[in-house]
Amino acid sequence: MLKVFGCILGRDITLALRRRTDVLTTLFFFIIVVSLFPLGVGSEREMLRELGPGVVWVAALLASMLALERLFAADFDDGTLEQMMLTGQPLALLVLAKIVAHWLLTGLPLVFIAPLVGMQYHLSDGAIWIMMASLAVGTPILSLLGAIGAALTLGLRGGGILLSLLILPLYIPVLVYGSGAVAVSMIEIADTQPYFYLLGAFLLLALLFAPLASAAALRISVE
Amino acid sequence: MTINLFKYAAPTAFYPAAGRLIPWFGGLALILILFSLYWGFFETPERLGGSNPQKEYYRIIFIHVPAAWMSMWLYLVLAAWSAIGLVFNTRLSFMMANAVAPTGAIFTFIALWTGAFWGRPSWGTYWDWDPRLTSELILFFLYIGYIALHSAIDDTRRADRASALLAIVGLVMLPIIFWSINCPDPNQCAALHQRSSLSNIESNILTAMLTMTLGFWLYSFATSFARLRGIILLRESDSGWVRKIVEREART
């Protein structure tokens, strides 16, 4: 089973690295959205420091959503997805591998670019570390939950907009606790612990149920 | 006398049954709502609370609280029928879920809207980003997402099953909404919205509020059944019995 997981993971990453622009587009979308806010609301230090955590998290939400459309679409178009469903392997496992690959390609780069963004918003060093940590725990949840929506809207006209309508409400808890952790860290770093406990709990729950739900959704969409 | 309930799982049997039930539910709903409006306006105290009393405007409670309750309850009903539909593969369950969704969305909207009007005189603001208000807003988005997904898919079978799955996934938000109102530990959730305090409420207010809830509940039955009849006719439109009904309607 682990072999299948590794196989799908390797395949998806190889495919994505052959077409690097897809990965880079998401990253640059994130950077551009984050850079737009100071231009729109003014560049006062204090205000930016207050806005920073929320803006970064909202941009991460949107960036991860933008990339979700492609999660199953290419495999659906060329029939690979149907072949995957016909194999004797559990579909949820294959879906999980695809989600992990998706996160490595779209979520993880956001974690590493976060310090740069934090500097744009004059966040303190401690807050930047917390931001990286909260993104590292939070973005996998976004990919996991998003996979359900991507599977449900597979092959629909206007799927992208519909996807945002379905999935953004479910993202709200992650947004609240993710940006909450960063905001709290500016006052007292030790107080961020409960936020990470909650994010960790969300991650475990999502890890357990989201692949199953996505697999069920794929079966509905492809049948 | 035993009634075989499974008989009514067939749209053919349920269509006339729903038609007979609608006037009862609708009529009772009307009576209960009128009664509770009367009771709420004329038999309840004019002010609420001690040192900083809420005056006449607290009467929004008679719409606001029952609507908020119904908004959560109907989502549960929606998810339950969706689950039954997915498990037993019954056509009518999906239609039922479909028929309930708009009523639920309307009640959620009413709860938000009346809440805004209540918030203005008592808190000085129409809206505040308090967990209880926000979670109710999320519930509204869930309803809208369900309806949007269903109407975006042309194939009825796929639409039913996909939106049913979405409804079940959205169910994880329901406990959050419920406990944001009935917070177990008030120190843990600082919020503007007051906690649910049914046990120490004045009995006349409680009477009016519970009657209104019952009225809203029966109203939900009436509207859902009416919508359900429409959905049945639409989906079974190529079957013989529907054609007979349409011909009969056309003659009269």
Interface residues (C-beta under 8 A of the other chain):
Chain A: I148 L152 T153 L156 R157 G158 L162 L165 L166 L168 P169 L170 I172 P173 L205 A213 A216 A217 I220 S221 E223
Chain B: T134 I138 F141 L142 I144 G145 A148 L149 A152 I153 R158 R161 A162 L165 L166 I168 V169 G170 V172 M173 I176
